[in-house]
């Protein structure tokens, strides 16, 4: 019996609108990535880590947003509690920047179903990021109630994006990567199944956005 995340992915897999969106967006993401030095691209992919960087980074924004939500909901919270919540929200939102960059760098190399599910996941996380940015601005203007609502919505969307697409673990992410050097060493057979023939790499070639 399939789980809800699997059902979601299966629905996206057969969605032509998601495919069209991914097909149009991916060249733009590749072009943006190509502006970065190769060393930065490799770092965002986690070449130095031997593991995709995005799943490792995702805990920073999610953890901070969860902490901010807990402090916002703290019974009898005072000015110090509010400051702590705002600081947690700020640090988490700043931490989302490299997390998103790493995620889109990975996604730029994907094909077929992983590309479709990835674009939905990425856009949900982008929206969550901007909701939290807006929350910070509202809090700065003294509109704390609005700020709490915005950050709460952002946290909910971020969690839904990770849960629905099941991309918050390195294993789930790695299973979708198309022929990257370190993944080939650990799971060559699975890599060959996921690799797009049109973007096949030789065993010693390093993938890039270019």
C-alpha positions as CSV (number, residue, x, y, z in Angstrom):
1,X,0.0,0.0,0.0
2,X,1.5,3.3,-1.1
3,X,2.0,6.2,1.4
4,X,0.6,9.6,1.0
5,X,4.0,11.1,-0.2
6,X,4.2,8.3,-2.8
7,X,0.7,9.0,-4.0
8,X,1.6,12.7,-4.3
9,X,4.7,11.9,-6.3
10,X,2.7,9.5,-8.6
11,X,0.2,12.2,-9.2
12,X,2.9,14.7,-10.1
13,X,4.6,12.2,-12.3
14,X,1.6,12.1,-14.6
15,X,0.9,15.8,-14.5
16,X,1.7,17.5,-17.8
17,X,1.5,21.0,-16.3
18,X,4.3,20.1,-13.8
19,X,6.4,18.7,-16.7
20,X,5.9,21.9,-18.8
21,X,6.8,24.1,-15.9
22,X,9.9,22.1,-15.1
23,X,10.9,22.1,-18.8
24,X,10.7,25.8,-19.0
25,X,12.3,26.6,-15.7
26,X,15.2,24.3,-15.8
27,X,17.2,26.1,-18.6
28,X,16.8,29.3,-16.6
29,X,18.2,27.7,-13.4
30,X,21.1,26.2,-15.4
31,X,21.9,29.6,-16.8
32,X,21.9,31.1,-13.4
33,X,24.0,28.4,-12.0
34,X,26.5,28.7,-14.8
35,X,27.2,32.3,-13.6
36,X,28.8,30.8,-10.5
37,X,32.4,29.6,-10.3
38,X,32.8,25.9,-10.8
39,X,34.1,25.6,-7.3
40,X,30.9,27.1,-5.9
41,X,28.7,24.8,-8.0
42,X,30.7,21.8,-6.7
43,X,30.3,23.0,-3.1
44,X,26.6,23.4,-3.5
45,X,26.3,19.9,-4.8
46,X,28.2,18.6,-1.8
47,X,31.2,17.2,-3.8
48,X,33.5,18.0,-0.9
49,X,31.1,16.3,1.5
50,X,30.5,13.1,-0.5
51,X,26.8,13.6,0.0
52,X,24.2,16.0,-1.3
53,X,24.4,19.3,0.5
54,X,20.8,20.3,0.3
55,X,19.4,17.7,2.8
56,X,22.2,18.5,5.2
57,X,21.4,22.2,5.1
58,X,17.6,21.9,5.3
59,X,17.6,21.4,9.0
60,X,19.0,24.9,9.7
61,X,16.0,26.8,8.3
62,X,13.4,24.2,9.4
63,X,14.9,24.0,12.9
64,X,15.0,27.8,13.2
65,X,11.4,28.3,11.9
66,X,10.2,25.6,14.3
67,X,12.0,27.3,17.2
68,X,10.5,30.7,16.2
69,X,7.0,29.1,16.1
70,X,7.5,27.6,19.5
71,X,8.6,30.9,21.0
72,X,5.7,32.7,19.4
73,X,3.3,30.3,21.0
74,X,5.0,30.3,24.4
75,X,2.5,30.9,27.2
76,X,3.1,34.2,28.9
77,X,5.8,35.3,26.5
78,X,7.4,38.6,27.3
79,X,9.7,41.0,25.3
80,X,12.7,38.7,25.7
81,X,10.7,35.8,24.3
82,X,9.6,38.0,21.3
83,X,13.2,39.0,20.6
84,X,14.3,35.4,20.8
85,X,11.6,34.4,18.3
86,X,12.5,37.1,15.9
87,X,16.2,36.2,16.1
88,X,15.5,32.5,15.5
89,X,13.3,33.5,12.5
90,X,16.0,35.8,11.1
91,X,18.8,33.2,11.4
92,X,16.6,30.5,9.9
93,X,15.6,32.6,7.0
94,X,19.2,33.6,6.3
95,X,20.1,29.9,6.5
96,X,17.4,29.2,3.9
97,X,19.5,31.0,1.2
98,X,22.3,28.5,0.8
99,X,19.7,25.7,1.3
100,X,17.6,26.9,-1.6
101,X,20.7,27.5,-3.7
102,X,22.0,23.9,-3.1
103,X,18.5,22.5,-3.9
104,X,18.1,24.3,-7.2
105,X,21.7,23.4,-8.2
106,X,20.8,19.7,-7.6
107,X,17.5,20.0,-9.4
108,X,19.1,21.5,-12.5
109,X,20.6,18.1,-13.3
110,X,17.4,16.0,-12.8
111,X,15.2,14.5,-15.5
112,X,11.8,13.0,-15.9
113,X,9.8,12.3,-12.7
114,X,12.5,13.6,-10.3
115,X,12.5,16.9,-12.2
116,X,8.7,17.2,-11.9
117,X,8.5,16.4,-8.3
118,X,11.5,18.6,-7.6
119,X,10.1,21.7,-9.2
120,X,7.0,21.4,-7.0
121,X,9.1,20.9,-3.9
122,X,11.3,23.8,-4.8
123,X,8.5,26.3,-5.5
124,X,6.8,25.3,-2.2
125,X,10.1,26.0,-0.3
126,X,10.6,29.3,-2.2
127,X,7.2,30.4,-1.2
128,X,7.8,29.4,2.4
129,X,11.0,31.5,2.3
130,X,9.2,34.6,1.1
131,X,6.5,34.2,3.6
132,X,9.1,34.2,6.4
133,X,10.8,37.3,4.9
134,X,7.5,39.0,4.9
135,X,6.9,37.9,8.5
136,X,10.3,39.5,9.5
137,X,9.2,42.8,7.8
138,X,5.8,42.7,9.6
139,X,7.4,42.1,13.0
140,X,9.9,45.0,12.4
141,X,6.9,47.3,11.8
142,X,5.3,46.1,15.1
143,X,2.7,43.9,13.4
144,X,3.4,40.8,15.5
145,X,0.1,39.1,15.0
146,X,0.5,39.3,11.2
147,X,4.1,38.3,11.5
148,X,3.2,35.2,13.4
149,X,0.5,34.2,10.9
150,X,2.9,34.6,8.0
151,X,5.8,32.7,9.6
152,X,3.3,30.0,10.7
153,X,2.1,29.6,7.1
154,X,5.7,29.5,5.9
155,X,6.6,26.8,8.4
156,X,3.6,24.8,7.4
157,X,4.3,25.1,3.7
158,X,8.0,24.2,4.2
159,X,7.1,21.1,6.2
160,X,4.5,20.1,3.6
161,X,7.0,20.6,0.8
162,X,9.5,18.2,2.5
163,X,6.9,15.7,3.6
164,X,5.0,15.5,0.3
165,X,8.0,15.0,-1.9
166,X,10.0,13.1,0.7
167,X,13.2,15.0,0.0
168,X,14.3,15.9,3.5
169,X,16.7,13.0,3.8
170,X,19.9,12.4,1.9
171,X,18.8,8.9,0.9
172,X,15.7,10.1,-0.8
173,X,17.6,12.9,-2.5
174,X,20.4,10.7,-3.7
175,X,18.1,8.2,-5.2
176,X,17.0,10.9,-7.6
177,X,20.4,12.1,-8.7
178,X,21.3,11.3,-12.3
179,X,24.9,10.0,-12.5
180,X,26.9,12.0,-10.0
181,X,30.4,10.7,-9.2
182,X,30.0,10.0,-5.5
183,X,26.6,8.4,-5.9
184,X,27.8,6.1,-8.6
185,X,30.4,4.7,-6.2
186,X,27.8,3.8,-3.6
187,X,24.9,2.7,-5.8
188,X,26.0,2.2,-9.4
189,X,23.0,0.1,-10.4
190,X,20.4,2.5,-9.0
191,X,22.3,5.4,-10.7
192,X,22.1,3.7,-14.1
193,X,18.4,3.3,-13.8
194,X,17.9,7.0,-12.9
195,X,20.3,8.5,-15.4
196,X,18.9,10.2,-18.5
197,X,20.5,8.6,-21.6
198,X,20.8,12.1,-23.1
199,X,22.9,13.3,-20.2
200,X,25.0,10.2,-19.5
201,X,28.4,10.7,-17.9
202,X,31.5,8.6,-18.1
203,X,32.6,7.1,-14.8
204,X,35.3,9.8,-14.2
205,X,33.4,12.8,-15.4
206,X,32.1,15.4,-12.9
207,X,28.6,16.7,-13.5
208,X,28.0,20.5,-13.9
209,X,25.3,23.0,-14.6
210,X,26.9,24.2,-17.8
